[in-house]
Amino acid sequence: MNINKRIGASLGLLAGTTLGSGISFLFLLQTYDLVWCVTIGGVIGITLGIAFSMLSNPSSKGSVN
């Protein structure tokens, strides 16, 4: 499967914010805590998505296209 950085970042953002939202729901967090939890989850997801895309396709050497 060929995953470039843009797709990795998009899927990471989707997965991270979904996970952050689920954690916020389980811990019954209020407004500001919920926003921070979802934001942190999104940033972690983007980082992991880009890292996964770079590791899964080493021949592209960081190609954006």
RAKA-V981177 format. One record per residue. N is the residue number from 1. RES is the residue in one small letter. PHI is phi in whole degrees, -180 to 180 (* if undefined). Layout:
BEGIN
n=[N | N]
res=[RES | RES]
phi=[PHI | PHI]
END
This chain:
BEGIN
n=[1 | 2 | 3 | 4 | 5 | 6 | 7 | 8 | 9 | 10 | 11 | 12 | 13 | 14 | 15 | 16 | 17 | 18 | 19 | 20 | 21 | 22 | 23 | 24 | 25 | 26 | 27 | 28 | 29 | 30 | 31 | 32 | 33 | 34 | 35 | 36 | 37 | 38 | 39 | 40 | 41 | 42 | 43 | 44 | 45 | 46 | 47 | 48 | 49 | 50 | 51 | 52 | 53 | 54 | 55 | 56 | 57 | 58 | 59 | 60 | 61 | 62 | 63 | 64 | 65]
res=[m | n | i | n | k | r | i | g | a | s | l | g | l | l | a | g | t | t | l | g | s | g | i | s | f | l | f | l | l | q | t | y | d | l | v | w | c | v | t | i | g | g | v | i | g | i | t | l | g | i | a | f | s | m | l | s | n | p | s | s | k | g | s | v | n]
phi=[* | -97 | -115 | -91 | -64 | -65 | -67 | -60 | -67 | -65 | -67 | -64 | -63 | -62 | -67 | -67 | -70 | -66 | -64 | -62 | -67 | -65 | -64 | -61 | -65 | -66 | -91 | 53 | -75 | -86 | -53 | -68 | -65 | -64 | -61 | -66 | -64 | -68 | -64 | -64 | -61 | -66 | -65 | -64 | -64 | -62 | -61 | -68 | -65 | -68 | -62 | -65 | -66 | -73 | -76 | -80 | -135 | -69 | -74 | -78 | 53 | 82 | -66 | -83 | -75]
END
